[in-house]
Amino acid sequence: HDQNNNSQSTVSYDNFTKWIRGEYLVAKYGLAVQKAVRHHPELRDDAAGLSTLEVETEDAPLSNLLPSVNTIREAFGMQDWSRDKVSLSSWGDEEDNLPSDGDANDEFAIEQIIHNNLHGQIAHSGPLNAYFEMRRREDSYELWTREYIFGMAQYLLDRIAEMDRDTPTETIILDVGAGDGRLVHFLRRAMK
């Protein structure tokens, strides 16, 4: 019984931390995200109210539906972003980067509480993180780019051609854990 209560308590704590982290990021970066989405329509997302426009996805070219990596970097100010993951140990002491509890600055006080006390990981977050929070999707950190979709489609077509070289057979591609099916939807269109 106690173990069950602890498990429920942990889930509630995690849900609260996720919620407060998301609300903070949207409050801090939400206007920048809305501006980026207006400027780059391919960043629109049907689940978030980031756009009031309906886009007919079946007839629209994929280049209008999928952002490029450069679009993402420009839209969210990620020009200095690196493909190399920075280890947590190289960040230094997070408490050195945030004011102490006695600081009168409310923004930093709430940032410190979310990051240090609740472990909400916001110190190295920015507009892209807010974009994902604003989408309110279960797969919130999924963002397919033109380069990824067309690269994956070409890879699959090349592999199919290689396997069919000796004995052509029907090829079935199975997306395990497909979520809402966006990846397969875009791949199917890119492979036509």
Disulfide bonds with the S-S distance in Angstrom:
none
